[in-house]
Amino acid sequence: MRLEQLTADDPHEIAQRLREALDGRGPALGLGLMTTRAAEVPDGTAVVVTTSGSTGIPKSVVLGADALVASARATAARMGEGAWLLALPAGYVAGLQVLVRSILAGRDAAVLEGPFTPERFADTALMMVRGPLGDATATYTSLVPAQLTRLLDAAEHDTAVLAALRSFERILVGGQAMPPATLERAQDAGVRLHRTYGSSETSGGCVYDGVPLDGVSVAIVDGEVRIAGPTLATGYLGDPDRTEAAFPHDADGTRWYRTGDVGIFEHGVLRVRGRLDNVIVSGGINVSLDRVEQIVRTVPGLGGSVVVGVDDERWGEASVIVAARGEALRRPEATQLEEARAAVGRAVGAHARPSRLILVDELATLPSGKPDRESIRRAVAALH
């Protein structure tokens, strides 16, 4: 099957070509910077999407039409159909799925034109509330936590933004862990949302608020979260060894995706604790940076911070907190660092306490909206 690379990021063009790819009338679409120049893909492929590479290792993920459709239908079964607002890049899986859901619902997605701002978001969202015939239409959108935080900040003094947030039947929020303070703010503001968990390899979010979508199975093997079901990707383009390692079969023949995440699955609810590989060794003791970051984000003013590891002369490696000045409260940096160190010390132990707090004008992000952890780590290492 032929693969055709799309160099433009026009969501309207992507939507049109996606329709053709889903029903077999057109070639498979290559979105993002491809890690291989292969021009042929397995039959049934709809899209090859390149992962964000937040840790510096992008991968071209082959997604079949059946997998994308299964994901979209499972989402509709969980929360209903309606009109969707595209507020994320269409070349990433979360934005791509907004287009797939719209296509299956027989609608054109509303598109947030231009750079993301609370004002543009509010204008587009409020125009969607009424259908073309005057009938009320359920509306949905998908965001990353950084966008939601920005909207909640604006909603405190802009009633139109607050009304827009409240107008959605559901807002899907994923792509990275949501700070508890952000979730609480959203609930207090009357925003109806689902926290989603998934990746490009699972056709986007496949677990909502810890509960797998219909048809999706979750297992914990040696502490690692594994996913099975009809939404799984075919594999990685031009990389059979990586595909085999990431998508093993069990003794019953079930195909699983190894997420690389640490988690607990109890009573049908998944709780993700962090990445298996996001670990430093400080003073001879393993420290999960995800766990440290989760705790640091509970400190007032550090809700959107990122924790990275750097070399340290004394301990071998140490963790550093990086936060945007605009989000940090007007308190001395030393006070915030001490509160963060105390919180981490109580929850994990003294060995895990961050060594520094660095305030920056703006956290580096990827086009998907996720923190660019590798870029942030390199910048901190240069300072350190």
N, C-alpha and C positions, 0 to 999 in steps of 0.2 A: 504494500500500500504506500502511496506517495505522501511525503511530508513536505509541506510548504511553509517556509518561515515567514512570519509577519513582522516586518520591521517597525511598522507604525503602531502607536498605542491608542488609536482612535477606538473607543468602546463601541461606537455605532458600527464600524467596519467589522470589528471582532464579533459582535452579535450576529451580523448577517452571515459571516463565514462560519460561525459556530452552528447556526441552524443547518447549513448545508453539510457540515461534518457530522452532526448528530444523526441526520437521517440518511447518510451515505451518499449524498449527491455531490459532495466535494471532497478534496483531499484533507488529510489531518493537518491541524494547525500547529505550528511551532511558535510558542510565545516566550519571550524573554531571551536572554543571552544563552544560546545553546552551548553545551559542553562537548558536543560532537557534531560533525557535519553530516552525519548519516542522513540520507534522503529517503530511505525506506523504513517503514514501521510495520508492526504486526497488523494484520487485518482487524478491523473493528476499532482501531485507534481513532479518537476524535481530536485529542489535543496532546501536545508534549509541552509541559510547563516547567520552567527552570525554577528550582527552589530559591528562596531568598538568600541562602548562604550566610545566615547571621553569624555563624561560627567560621566563615571564610571558606567553606567547601560547598559550592553550588552543585546541584545534581539535576539532570534533565529527566523528569518523571513522565512516563508514558501512561496516559489516562484513556481508557476505552470509553466509547459512547455508553455502553451498558452500565459502567461504574458511575459515571457522572449522572445518568438518569436515575439510577437506583438511589443515589444520595439525595437528589432533588425531590424525588417522590417520598422518601422517608422523612425529609424535613416537612413537606406539606402534610404528611400524615400526623406529624407531631404537633404542628401549630397552625395548619390551615393554609389556604391559597389566597392570593391577593396581588396587589401591585408592589413592585420592589424598587427601591432607590439604590442606585449604584454610587457609593461614596468611596470605594476602594479601587485601586488599579485593576483593570480587567485582565491584565496579564498574570495576576496572581490568583491562586486557587479560590480564595474567599470571594474576590470580585468576579471571577469566572462563574462561580456557582450562582451568584445573583442573576447573571444572564441566563444560565441553564434553567433556573426556576421560573424565570419570566417567560422563556420560550415554551416550557411545558404548560404554563398557565394561559398561553395564548395571548400574551401581552408583550409590549415593549417596555423594557426597564426605563424608569426615569433616570437621567444621568446628571450627576452633579458636575457642572461644567466649570473648568478652571481650577485653580488651587482650592484646597479644602479650607473653608472658613465657616464659623458658626452662622454668619449671616446668609451665605449662599445655601448652606444646609437647611436653614429655617425656611427660606423662600421656596426652595424646591419641595421640601416635605409638606408644607402647608398647601401647596398647589395640588398635591396628590390626594388630599383627603377626600375630595369629592370626585366621583367618576364623571366621564364625559356626558352621561345622561342625567346627571344630578343624583345618582344613587350613591349611597355611602359605600366606600371601598376600603377593605382592610389593607393597611399598608405595612411594609416590612423593610428593614434595611440591615446591613451588616457593617460593623465597625471594629476597629482595634481599640484597646483601652486608652491609648493616648488621645484618640479622637473623642472618645466619650468624656474623658476628663476635661478636654478643652470646651466641649459643649456644656458640661455641667458648670464650669467656671463662668461661661458667658450667660447661662440661664439665670444666674444669681442676680443679674441686673438687666436682662433682656427678656421680656415676657414672650416675645415671638419665638425665641429659641426654646424656652421652656414649653410652650405650646406645641412646638414641632416635636420635641422629644416625647411628649405625652401622647402625640397623635398616632404613634405607631402601635399596632397590635402587639408586635414583638420586635425587639432589636437583638440581633445576634452579636455577641462580643467575644472575639477570640484572637488567635494569633500569638498571644503571650498571656502570662498569668495576670489576672486582674487584682490590683491591691484591694484588700478588704475595705479600706476607707472609701474607695471609688464605688464599690458595690453598695455600701451603706448610703452614700450620697445619692446614688441613682434611685434606690428604693425609697428614700425619704422624699425625693422629687416626684415620685409617682411614675417613674419610667419602668415599663415592662420589658424585661430582657431575659435572654438565655445566655449563660456562659457556655461557650463551646470549646470542645477539645478535638483536635484532629490535625491533619497535615496534608500536604500535596499527595502523599502516598495513600491517603484514605479518602481522596476526592473532597478534602475539606473537613469541616466539623462533622464528627460522627457520634459524639457523646455530648448531650446537652444537660447541663447542670448535674453532671456525673452519671446520667442515665443513658446507656447506649440507645441509638435509634433502632427502629424495627429492622431486624435482619443482621444487626451488627453484634458480634460477640467480643467479649473482653476476657483476657486471662492474664494472670501474673505468673511469670516464669523466672525463678531466681531473682525476684524483686523487680523485674522489668515488665512494663505494660506491653501486651501484645494484642493486636486487633485482627479480627477475621470478619468476612462477610462480602457481600456483592459490591461494596464501594472501593475495594482495594485496587490500586494501580496495577498495571501489567508488569512494571519494573522500571529499570533505568536504561535510557537509550544508549545503546552501544557499550553496555557494561554488564555482561552476564554474570561475572563473579560477584559484583556488588549486589546485583539482583538476587542471586541465590542466597547470599548471606542475610539480606534484609527480609526476604520472603520465604522462610522455611516451611516445609510441610511436616505435620506431626504424624504419629503412627497410624492415625485414622485417615490420613490423606488430606486433612484440613489445611488450607494455606493461611499462614499468619503473617502479619507485618510486625517486625521488631521495632518498636518506636524509639528505643534508647532512653525512655523515661522511666523513672522510678515511681511506683505507685502502689496503692492498696485498693482492692476491689472487694467490698463487703456489703452484703445485703442488697446487691444489685446497683451499688453506687461506687463510682470510681473517684479516687482522690489521688491526684498526681503530686508527687513530692519534689520533682526536679529531674535533672538530666544525669544519667549514669556517668557521662564523660565530663560534666562541668564540675570537676573536683580538683582541688589543689592539695598539696601535702605541706602542712605548716608545722614545723617542729616535729616532724615524723608522724603526724596524725592527719588522716584524710578529713578534709573539710568540704562539704557541699556548698558551692557558691549560690546555688538556687535556694537552699534552705536559709542561708545567711540573708540573701536578698529578700526573701519572703518576710523575715522578721524585721529587717531594717525598714521595709515599707510600712510597717505599722507605726513608726515614729512620726509624729506630726511634722509636716514639711518635707518628708522624704518618701512620700507615697509613690512617686514616679521614678525613684532612683534606680540605678543599675549597679550591681556589685561585680567587679572583675578581679582576677588574680594577677599579681605581678611578682617578679623575683624579689627576694628580700635577703639581705646579707646575713641577718641574724637567724631567721626562721626557715630560710630556703624559699618559701613562697608566703605571700600574705594577701589578704583581701582588701580592696579599696572601694569605698562608696563614691559614686559619681552622680551628682544631682544638678538639675537646672536651677539657676538662681531665681528665676521667676516663680518656681513652685515652692522653694524653700521659704519657711516663715521667717519673719524679721527677728531672729534670735542669733546669738553668737554661734559661729561654726563649731567652736569647741564644745558648746553645750549640746548641740545636736549630735556631734560625734560621740560624746560621752553617753548620751541617752541610747544611741544605737549600740554602742559597745556593751552597755549594761543589759540591754534587752537580749542581745545575742548570747552574752555570757550566761544569763539565766536559762535561756531555752536550749542552748547547745553546749556551752562550756567556754571557759576562758580561752582555750586554744583557737576558737573560731572567731574571736572578736576582730572586727575590721581595724586596720592600722591607721587609715586616713579617711578624711572626707574632702572631696574636691568638688567645688562648685564651678560650673561652666555656664556660658551664656545659653547654650542649647545642646541637648543631647543629640549625637549623630544618629540618624535613623535610615533605614532602608526604604525603598519606594513602597514597600508593603505597609509601612508604618511601624514596624518592629524596631527596637533598638539595634543599631549596628554594633554588636558587642565586640567584634574583632577590631573595628576602627576605634572604639572607645578604649579597648585594652591597649592598643598600640600607642594611643595618645597619652594614656596614663603611664605606660612603661617609659615613654620618652621623658616625662616629667620626673618620674621616680628615680 
